Amino acid sequence: MSQTRIFNSSEFFQPTNGEAIRSVVTESKDAIVVAWYINPGQEIPAHIHPNGQDTWTVLSGKGEYYLDEAGTRKAIAMGDIVIAHTGCVHGVFNNSDEPLVFISVVSPSDAGYQLVSLENSGTLLYKT
């Protein structure tokens, strides 16, 4: 059985005016590979994967990466590899004037997903 093993990431980026779109490149029981294109002002809300890790490779742009439920952020930019170990809060807000483009690998594929509430944001985000 032959499986595709080489992908052109540019075929998966989907810029939108609304919410950022998660574009699945490939998925197996071991991992999900996702292409993200985050326009200025868009975000991926703070969340955790309770049963796995999320690793991002930033291809272009920059943003503010969420580090914890207190809403602490750290700048990330092209060339960075960002790792959210199992249960670590993460997400990103594009506070720049250019798109933030990255590849995310969530492993294993059944890592789960839970939104979290940021203490200093005053916005909804909830644990499920």
Secondary structure, 3 states (H helix, E strand, C coil): CCCCCCCCHHHCCCCCCCCCCCEEEEECCCCEEEEEEECCCCEEEEEECCCCEEEEEEEECEEEEECCCCCCEEEEECCCEEEECCCCCEEEECCCCCCEEEEEEEECCCCCCEECCCCCCCCCCCCC
